[in-house]
Amino acid sequence: MAGKQKDISPKTHFRGYAIPGSPAPGDSEGDPCLEIGENETLDVLCGHLRIFQLKDGHRYSTDDLLTAWYGTTWCPSARRILDLGSGIGTVAMVAAWRLPGAEIVTIEAQEESTPLAKKSVRWNGFEDRFDIRQGDLRSPDVLTKEEKFDLILGSPPYFPLGTGVVGDHPQKVACRFEVRGTIADYCSTASQHLENGGIFACVFPVNPDEQRERVTEASKAADLTIVRERHIVLREGEPPLLGLFVMSRKCDLPESMHDQIWVEPPLVIRAKDGTIHPEYSAVKLSFGFPP
């Protein structure tokens, strides 16, 4: 019910897993601004971090976690991070946990999502590191031309409107369908705001082939090169559905790498018997999640 106070106390272990990192301020400090709303939940994100989510709205997913993991893995020295279409802040907060020295700017258009992100940032004690902005990533008003970032992250909507069942909540619709911007818009915005040598990391479907081709076309139109690519197999033996991509501006790369892509072996989430795949268990540890 509304007004309910969180009662999550700091724990050192969970199911035999030693939780890494220090407890967030929200673990020990009462704050009436952080009450759990009637239609909200406060859930584990990574390490000791927590995230506020709507019960019937968009909930964070594996592709959000993997976007943050992949981007921070291949840009481990980022000082400034930009998260495009940040939603409730999942990708940005995992990135903040993995790169504790980085400052983060987030851009989100949905009025329902931004307050949740601000609430989570406050709960986790990240207010001095985050600049949360509400607006359309395609708008020239949300970022100045001078703003540059070492790492830009994006988990764009996957499908054009009209190509599937839109869902029962506006927050879900905008996260799944291209209500405001496409993969091409994400690539274009990223290219304009990358620092010298910076990278753009994103997730996008690779099945069917037409979806994977949209990533190629979007990167080329934005003068970006896909440097690394890793497909995600949800269950061993099945075809991959999603792909993780790392892109750099062509002008930042030697000419020999302008059209060179390193395609890594697929990352398998679950083995054939339904258990968590051993590699994914190890990956989960790297972003503070129980294996």
TANOR-V53509 format. One line per field, one symbol per residue. psi: psi as a letter, one per 30 degrees, with the letter a starting at -180 (. if undefined). A space follows every 50 residues. Layout:
psi: ???
This chain:
psi: lkfkkkgjlkkfljhfkjkllkklefffkkjffgkjleglljlkdkbgkl kklkegakklleeeeeeeeeefegifgkekkkjkhfbggeeeeeeeefif fkkkkkkkfkffeeeeeeeeeeegggeffkjjkklkffkfffklffklke kklkilkfkkkggakflgkeeeeffelieilleeeeeeeeefgklkgllk klklkgkleeeefeeeeeeefghlkjelkklkjekkfllkelkkkkklke ffllefgfgkkjjlklkkeklegflkkeeeeeeeefhhkk.
